[in-house]
Amino acid sequence: VVHEKHKDKDLASLPEGAVIGTSSLRRLAQLRHHYPHLSFKDVRGNVITRLAKLDSGEYDALILAAAGLNRLELSDRIHQLIPSDISLHAVGQGALGIECREGDTEILDLLKVLEHQPTAYRCYAERAFLRELEGGCQVPIGVNTTIEGDTLTLTGIVASLDGNKLVKDSVSGLATDAEKLGTELAKRAKEQGAQEILNEIFATINRS
């Protein structure tokens, strides 16, 4: 979402030093990597509050979830959709989970009918990736998972907080091997420098 004075621009063409508001470390790190000419500033409050801050000139643009804007019937404020090759989403984002009592076979059988297997495979792969990296909400880790036929493709990134370092890779295989693929991708990412990035981030967090 951009300020009205930038209606003719996208993120790539915004002027040097333009102030972009986001509260997500994951988005922040990826956008810093791809758009180093921009300045980023934390933004807080609900969607309406954030839009008011944008309109008052506090920011040149905001990074918001399109789903949230659509849900609030504010889709007319969406100026640009950021593609997944620029900003990968969080692990399990958009998936819904239902908990029930352990061993309650009757309820488990009922819930099994509701399970969407392709979504489950995506979550298995993404969560295995995160688990192997030992990441959490304070670490810029992003994923994107697609399934075509029986083949699952998982793409993952690990980025430094300043966006200067970014490790990105993909794996493909049978969707039924989702967890194995997630673990494999994480190990490959570590070999490419992801572990060093994570160590730096955890050290920074522990000092603060």
C-alpha positions as CSV (number, residue, x, y, z in Angstrom):
1,V,0.0,0.0,0.0
2,V,1.6,3.3,-1.1
3,H,1.0,6.9,-0.1
4,E,-1.1,8.7,-2.7
5,K,1.9,10.7,-3.9
6,H,3.5,7.5,-5.0
7,K,0.6,6.0,-7.0
8,D,2.7,5.8,-10.1
9,K,5.5,3.8,-8.4
10,D,6.1,0.4,-7.1
11,L,8.7,-0.7,-4.5
12,A,11.5,-0.9,-7.1
13,S,10.9,2.6,-8.3
14,L,10.3,4.4,-5.0
15,P,12.9,7.2,-4.4
16,E,16.0,6.6,-2.4
17,G,15.3,6.6,1.3
18,A,11.6,6.2,1.0
19,V,10.2,5.0,4.3
20,I,8.5,1.6,4.3
21,G,6.5,0.4,7.2
22,T,6.5,-3.3,8.2
23,S,6.3,-5.2,11.5
24,S,7.5,-8.5,10.2
25,L,11.2,-9.4,10.6
26,R,10.8,-12.0,7.8
27,R,9.5,-9.5,5.3
28,L,11.9,-6.8,6.5
29,A,15.0,-8.9,5.9
30,Q,13.9,-10.1,2.5
31,L,12.8,-6.6,1.3
32,R,16.1,-5.1,2.6
33,H,17.9,-7.7,0.5
34,H,16.0,-6.9,-2.7
35,Y,15.4,-3.1,-2.2
36,P,18.6,-1.8,-0.4
37,H,17.7,1.8,-1.6
38,L,14.7,1.9,0.7
39,S,14.5,2.8,4.4
40,F,12.4,0.6,6.7
41,K,10.6,1.5,9.9
42,D,8.6,-0.5,12.3
43,V,4.8,0.1,12.3
44,R,2.3,-0.9,15.0
45,G,-1.5,-0.9,15.5
46,N,-4.3,-2.6,13.6
47,V,-4.8,-2.2,9.9
48,I,-6.9,1.0,10.1
49,T,-4.4,2.6,12.4
50,R,-1.5,1.7,10.1
51,L,-3.3,3.1,7.1
52,A,-4.0,6.3,9.0
53,K,-0.2,6.6,9.7
54,L,0.5,6.1,6.0
55,D,-2.1,8.7,4.9
56,S,-0.7,11.2,7.4
57,G,2.7,11.0,5.6
58,E,4.6,9.1,8.3
59,Y,5.4,6.4,5.8
60,D,5.8,6.3,2.0
61,A,4.4,2.7,1.8
62,L,3.2,-0.1,4.1
63,I,3.7,-3.8,3.7
64,L,0.4,-5.5,4.7
65,A,-1.2,-8.8,4.1
66,A,-3.5,-8.7,1.2
67,A,-5.8,-11.3,2.9
68,G,-6.3,-8.9,5.8
69,L,-7.2,-5.9,3.5
70,N,-9.6,-8.1,1.5
71,R,-11.3,-9.3,4.6
72,L,-11.8,-5.7,5.7
73,E,-13.1,-4.8,2.2
74,L,-10.1,-2.5,1.7
75,S,-8.9,-4.3,-1.4
76,D,-8.9,-0.9,-3.3
77,R,-5.9,0.1,-1.1
78,I,-3.8,-2.7,-2.5
79,H,-1.3,-1.1,-4.9
80,Q,1.2,-3.9,-5.5
81,L,1.3,-7.7,-4.7
82,I,4.8,-8.8,-3.8
83,P,5.6,-12.0,-5.6
84,S,6.9,-15.1,-3.7
85,D,10.3,-14.9,-5.3
86,I,10.8,-11.6,-3.5
87,S,9.0,-12.3,-0.2
88,L,8.4,-15.9,0.9
89,H,5.7,-16.5,3.5
90,A,5.9,-17.8,7.1
91,V,5.9,-21.5,7.9
92,G,2.3,-22.8,7.9
93,Q,0.9,-19.4,7.0
94,G,-2.8,-19.7,6.0
95,A,-3.2,-23.2,7.3
96,L,-5.8,-24.0,10.0
97,G,-5.3,-26.6,12.6
98,I,-7.8,-28.4,15.0
99,E,-6.7,-29.9,18.3
100,C,-8.6,-32.7,20.1
101,R,-8.0,-35.0,23.0
102,E,-5.3,-37.6,22.5
103,G,-6.8,-41.1,21.9
104,D,-10.3,-39.8,21.2
105,T,-10.7,-42.0,18.1
106,E,-14.3,-40.9,17.5
107,I,-13.4,-37.3,17.2
108,L,-10.2,-38.0,15.3
109,D,-12.1,-40.0,12.7
110,L,-14.6,-37.1,12.3
111,L,-11.7,-34.6,12.0
112,K,-9.9,-36.7,9.4
113,V,-12.7,-36.0,7.0
114,L,-12.0,-32.3,7.2
115,E,-8.2,-32.7,6.5
116,H,-7.0,-31.2,3.2
117,Q,-4.1,-33.5,2.4
118,P,-2.2,-31.1,0.0
119,T,-2.2,-28.5,2.8
120,A,-1.1,-31.1,5.3
121,Y,1.8,-32.1,3.1
122,R,2.8,-28.4,2.7
123,C,2.8,-27.9,6.5
124,Y,4.7,-31.1,7.1
125,A,7.5,-30.0,4.8
126,E,7.6,-26.4,6.1
127,R,7.5,-27.3,9.7
128,A,10.3,-29.9,9.2
129,F,12.4,-27.2,7.6
130,L,11.9,-24.8,10.5
131,R,12.4,-27.6,13.1
132,E,15.8,-28.6,11.6
133,L,16.9,-25.0,11.5
134,E,15.7,-24.5,15.1
135,G,14.1,-21.3,14.1
136,G,11.3,-19.2,15.6
137,C,9.3,-16.0,15.2
138,Q,12.4,-13.9,15.8
139,V,14.3,-15.3,12.9
140,P,13.8,-14.3,9.2
141,I,12.9,-17.7,7.7
142,G,10.5,-17.9,4.8
143,V,9.1,-20.7,2.7
144,N,6.9,-21.4,-0.4
145,T,5.5,-24.8,-1.2
146,T,3.8,-26.0,-4.3
147,I,2.3,-29.3,-5.2
148,E,1.9,-30.5,-8.8
149,G,0.5,-34.0,-9.2
150,D,2.5,-36.1,-6.8
151,T,5.5,-33.7,-6.7
152,L,6.1,-31.3,-3.8
153,T,8.5,-28.4,-4.3
154,L,9.7,-26.5,-1.2
155,T,11.6,-23.3,-1.4
156,G,13.1,-21.8,1.7
157,I,15.2,-18.8,2.7
158,V,17.2,-17.8,5.7
159,A,18.2,-14.1,5.8
160,S,20.3,-11.9,8.1
161,L,18.4,-9.1,9.9
162,D,20.0,-6.4,7.7
163,G,19.2,-8.3,4.5
164,N,22.9,-8.4,3.4
165,K,23.0,-12.2,3.6
166,L,20.4,-14.5,2.2
167,V,20.5,-18.2,1.6
168,K,17.8,-19.6,-0.7
169,D,17.3,-23.1,-2.1
170,S,14.7,-25.5,-3.3
171,V,14.0,-29.2,-3.2
172,S,11.5,-31.4,-5.0
173,G,10.2,-34.9,-4.4
174,L,7.2,-37.0,-3.6
175,A,4.6,-35.1,-1.5
176,T,4.4,-38.2,0.7
177,D,8.0,-37.5,1.7
178,A,7.2,-34.0,2.8
179,E,8.9,-34.1,6.2
180,K,12.0,-35.7,4.7
181,L,12.2,-32.9,2.0
182,G,11.9,-30.2,4.6
183,T,14.7,-31.7,6.6
184,E,16.8,-32.1,3.5
185,L,16.3,-28.5,2.5
186,A,17.3,-27.2,5.9
187,K,20.5,-29.2,5.9
188,R,21.4,-27.9,2.5
189,A,20.7,-24.4,3.7
190,K,23.0,-24.9,6.6
191,E,25.8,-26.0,4.3
192,Q,25.3,-22.8,2.3
193,G,25.7,-20.5,5.3
194,A,22.3,-20.5,7.0
195,Q,23.8,-21.7,10.3
196,E,26.2,-18.8,10.5
197,I,23.3,-16.4,9.8
198,L,21.2,-18.0,12.5
199,N,24.1,-18.0,15.0
200,E,24.6,-14.2,14.4
201,I,20.9,-13.6,14.9
202,F,20.6,-15.6,18.1
203,A,23.7,-13.9,19.5
204,T,22.1,-10.5,18.8
205,I,18.9,-11.5,20.5
206,N,20.7,-12.8,23.6
207,R,22.6,-9.5,23.9
208,S,19.4,-7.4,23.8
